[in-house]
Amino acid sequence: MQFSRFGEKFNQYSGITQLMDDLNDGLRTPGAIMLGGGNPAPIPAMLDYFRQASEAMLANGELVAALTNYDGPQGNDRFVSALAKLLKQTYGWDISEKNISLTNGSQSGFFSLFNLFAGQQPDGSHKKVLLPLAPEYIGYGDAGIDEDIFVSYRPEIEILENGLFKYYVDFEQLTVDDSIAAICASRPTNPTGNVLTDEEIRKLDKLARQHNIPLILDNAYGLPFPNIIFEDVEPFWNENTILCMSLSKLGLPGVRCGIVIASEAITAAMTNMNGIISLAPSGVGPTYAAHMIEQGDLLTLSSNVIKPFYKHKAQRAVELLQQAITDTRFRIHKPEGAIFLWLWFDELPITTMELYQRLKARGVLIVPGEYFFIGQEDEWEHAHQCLRMNYVQNDDMMQKGIAVIAEEVAKAYQQA
């Protein structure tokens, strides 16, 4: 049997596949400590809300209708219209239902977007997506039909007090030329919890407009929902911006609903791709989200339940880590959003890939940092000294996992 070039490429075992395999295996392995994958926390108030919403929608027939009918390839009309109205009223954006398309999860949305712009062009040239700051989301790495569709730059690193640090875009080294098809950044950033400042976003927008390319913002954790963002920043969108959102971190990862907010031309392209690839996006998640908007609950729950829950969890995780690991070479990226902490073990004598294997053998699942430095031309020691830790587990499990991390890191430093 012979696979095509497409088949050969996507038959590779990638970082995101490993992450999801670990997540799946860990959820089914008694005693496993899940500090790796991106599954959101089971927030009791949100679980109760979804149960009540399910009962109400089952009683009025909405849930059964969502399960038994196709939506159009753009996505559920009711949700798309409700979301456009919400964003226009909340932020004053010049937006309508013609600016929104849905996908079967944001991962498939980014696959479509990246291949819409990057790779081999009609004139035979090859273009790439610029990631202005690496580390970036692991799921981007293998999303190109063509090889080598990303280029990224090392960040500036600011050392902060209390064992923290922060990344910034290094605009002095950032280069945008005719080889760049789009600029893409996550905000808050997965894996680091970094939030690009308003000034950084404005500069990236200016660069994108100057070169007539789109600015893609991955807003899976951001404003206005699920609002897992702890910095005082402004939401951003205009006709040249592609804002990507998700229902996953509201607590609904199983419904697989991604949201793309863009120009009418890009919405039309995404709609056509949906029709060809999957007929239509799922209507189940949008039905829940439309219900939440119509009840006035979506933004309230995001601000009053989801955000404070994760902010408290992040602060507690930092506290536990700093109590357990007192080596001065250990630093944590300032937690500004998302559901992860980014840990930096400077001068670590083993790679975090090796550390990942040692921890996995002890039942603790994290994600090694190497996977997140996508599109880097040169090796960087820092890339082998970092790991991503999910902080959504309960206190007891988190303390046990952190204790194991502390032991293995101490062993590695001692064995050097």
N, C-alpha and C positions, 0 to 999 in steps of 0.2 A: 504494500500500500504506500502510495506517495502523496504526501501533503503538498499543498501549494505553498508559495512564499508566505502568504497570509497565514496558512495553517502552521507552518514551521515557526513563525514568529510567535503566534499566540498559543502554541503548545509548550512554550517555555514556562518553567516554574519561576514565578516572579515574586518580588517582595510582598506585594499586596495579596497574592495568593497564599503565601506563607502566613501572613498576618491573619487572614480570615480562617485558614485551617487551624491555626493555634486557638483562635477565638471559638471555633466550633468544637475542637477537641477539649478545650478547657472547660467549656460549659457542661460537658458530658463526663468530665473526669472528677470523681469525688476528691475533695481536698485541694484541687488546683487553685492557685492564687492568681486571679486574672488582673494583672497590671499592664496588659499589653494592648488588646484590641480596643476599638472605638465604640463598643456598645454603651449606650447611655445608661445612666443610673435608673433603677426602678424607684422613682420618687413617689412615695405613697400617695400624696395629694393628686399627682398626675394619673396614677393607676386608677384611683377612685373616679377621677373625672372621665377617663376613657371608658370605664365600666358603665357609668351612668349615661354617657353619650351613646354607647352601643345599645343600651336598653331602649333609650328614647328613639334612636334611628331604626332599631328593629321593630319597635311598636308602630312607627309611622310609615314603614315600608322603604325608607331611604336606603338602609343598609342592604336589603335584599335586591333593590334596584341596582345598586352599585356593583353587586356581585354578579348579576345576571344580564348586564347590558354592556356593550362597547360604548366608550366615548369616542369623539372624533380624534384624529391624530394630533391636534394641538393640545388636547387634554380636556378635562371636565369643564364645560362651559360655566356652570354655576360657580365653581371655585375660582376660575380665571377671572370672571367678572367681579366677584366679591373682593378678590385680592387687588385687582387694579384700582377699584374704588377706595379700598383701605389705604393703599400707598399714596394715592392722589390726595386724599383727605388728610393723611397724617403728615406727609412731607411736602405736599404741593408739587409733586413731580408731574410733568406733562405725559401722562401714561394712560393707556386704555387696554382693553383685552387683546388688542392687536400687538401688544408689546410683551405678551407672556405666553410661554409654551411650557408644557410639562414633559418630564421624562421618567422612565422607570428607574428612579434613583439618580442621585447626582453623578455617580460614577459613569453611568451610560451617557449622561448629559455632557460630561467633559470629553468622553471619547468622541462624541459627535462634533463638539466644538473644536477640539484640537485638530481633528482631521478635516474639518471644514476650511481651516485656514493654513495649517502647516503641512509640510511634506512636499512632494513633487508638485510643481505648479504647471499650468497649461503651457507656459513658454519653456518648460524643461528645467527651470531653476529649482532650487531646493530651499525652502524657508523653515524657520524655527519659531518656537514659542519662547519668549524671554521670561525667565523667572528671575525677578530683580534681586531676590534674596534667597539663598539656600542656607539652611535646610528648608525644604518645602514638602508638601503632602506626598506621601509614599505612593498613593494611587495614581498620580500623574505619570510616573516613571515609564510604564510600558504601554501607554495608551495610544501611541502613534502607529498607524498602519505602516508607515515608512519608519526606518531606523533613524536615530539621531535627530529628533525633532525638538530637543530642548537645549537651551544654553542658559547658564545661571552664573551668578556672581557671589563671591564671599561677602558676608556682611561686615560692617563695622561692629566691634564689640565694645560695649561700655561696661566697665566693672563698677558695680553698685555696692552699697553698704549691705551688711547683714548677710553676706554669702550669696548675693544675687548678681546677675548680669543681664544685659539686654542687647539684642541685635537691632541694627538700623541699616537701611539701604545705603550702600556706598555709591552715591550718585557721581562721584568723581571718576570712578572706573566703569560705570554703566555705559554701554555702547549700544545704540540703536541705529541700525543701517538698513539697507535694502534686503538683507537676509532675514529680517525679523518680520513675522506675520502677525504677531499679537504679543501683548504683555499680559502675564497672568500672575496673580498673587492671592493667597488666602488671608482673610482678615476676620476674626482672629486666626492666627496661623496654626495649622496642624502640621508639625508636631510640637511647636515650642510654646504656644500660648502667647506669642508676640502679637501685638496689635499695631499695625502700621499707623503712624500719626496722620492727622488731617493734612499736614504739610507734605508728608511723603505721598499721600494719595493724590494731592493736587499736582505735584511734580510728575508723577507717573501719568496722570491724565494729560498733562501738557505735552509730555513726550509722545504719547500715543497719538494725540491730535496732530502734532507736528509731522508725524510720519504716516498719517492716514491709516492707522491700524487700531484695532479695538483694544480696550483695557478690560480684561476679564477679572472680576473679583469673586473669589470663592467665599460666600457669605454663610456657609453652612452653620456656623455658630453665632452669627452676628445679629445686627439690628434689622428689622424690629422684632423678629423671632428667630431662634429661641432666646435671643438676648443673653447668651453666655459670654458677656463682654464686660470687663470690670473697669475699663478706662472711659473717660468722658470724651468721646469722639462723635463725630457726625456721620450719619449714613450717607452714602454717595451713590448717585446714578445720574447719567445723562444719556443722550442718544448714541454716544460713542462707547458707552460702558455696557458690558454684559455682566449682569449681577446674577450670580447663581446661588440659589437657596435650597433648602431641604426640609422635610418634615421629620427626619430621623432623630435629631437631637431635641425635638419636642418630647420624644419618648416613643416615636412611631417608626423605628428602623425597618420593621417587617413589612410595612406597606410599600416601600420602595417608591418614594415620590420625590423627584428633583424638580426644581423650578428655575426657568431661565427667563430673565427679564432683560430685554434687548430692543434694538430697533425693529421696525416692522419687517424689514428685509431679512434679518436674521431669524425672527420668529417664523417667517414663511419657510426658510430653509430648514429649520429644526422640525417644523411640522411635516415637511416632505420626507425628511429622514425618518421620523417616527413611523410614518405610513409604510415606508419601504421595509424598515428593520423590524418593527414590532406591531404594525397595524395601528395601535393606540396605546397610550400609557394607561396604567391601572387607574380605575376610578374610586377605589376604596379609600385610599389616603386623602384625596381631594374632597371626598364626601365628609370625612371627619373634619378636615380643615375648614370647609365651607360652613359646617355647623358651628365651629368655634368662632368664626368671624361673625356669623349672623347672631350668635348669642352674646357677642361682645366680650368673649373670653380669651381670644388668642393673645392679644397684647398684654392683657392683665395677668394671665397665668405666666407668661414669659417674664414679665418684670417682677411680679410679686412672689412667684413660687420657684420657677426654674433658675433664674439668675442668683438669688440669695442662697439657694441650696448649693449650687456649684461653687460660689464664692467662698462659702464656709468650708466646703470640702477641700478646696485648693489651699486655703490658709492652714487647715489642719494637716494636710499632707506635707506642706513645707515644714511645719513645726516638727512632725514626726521624723522626717528625713534629717533635719539639722540636729535633732537629739541623737539619732542613731549613727550619723556619719560626721565625725568632728574633724576629719582631715582637712586642712586648709586648702588643699588642691581641689576640693569638691565645691561646685557652685551650681545654683539652680537659676534657670532663666526666670526673670520676673513674671509671675503668673498674671497675665492681663486678660485672659479669656480662654475659650475652648475647654476641653475636659482632660487635658494632659499637663504633666510637668516635664520639662526638658532638663535632664541632668548632665552635667559636664564634670568629668573626672580628668582633670589636667594631669599630664605626665603618666597616664595609666599605661602600665607596661604591656598589657594585652589589649586587643581590639574589643570593642563592645560586641562584636559578633561572637567572639570567644566567651565573653562574659554572659551573653545571651544563652549560649549552650550550657554553661555551668549552672546558670539559674534555672533553666528549663529542666535540667536533670534533677533539680531539687523541688520541682513543682511550682516554680514561680515564672510566670510568663510576662516578659517585657518585649520591647521592640528595639533592636540594635540601631544605632544612629546612622550607620553606613547607608542604609536604604534611602535616606531623605536628602542626600546631597546629589540631586538629579542635575544633569547637564553640566557638571564640572569638568573642565579640561585637564586640570592638574590635581594630583593627590594632595590632600590636606590632612595633616595629622589630627586636627580638631575633629574631623568627620569620624574618626575611629575612637573618640573619647566620650561620645555622647550617647544617651539612650532616652527613649520616650517611655514615660510611665503614666498609665491611666490612673486617676485618683478617685474613681467612682465607687470602689468597694467600701464595705462597711469598715469601721475603725479597727475591729479585731483582725480582719483579713489583711487590711492595709499594714498594720503594725507587724504582723507575721511576715509579710512579703518584704517589707523594708528591712527587717532584721536580717533576712537572708541576703538581701542585696548588700547590706553593710558588711556582713561576714565575708562574702565573696570578693568584694572590692578590697577589703583589708588584706585578705590572703594574696590577691594579685599584687598589691603594692609591696607586701612583705617579701614576695618571691622574686621581686625584681633584682 
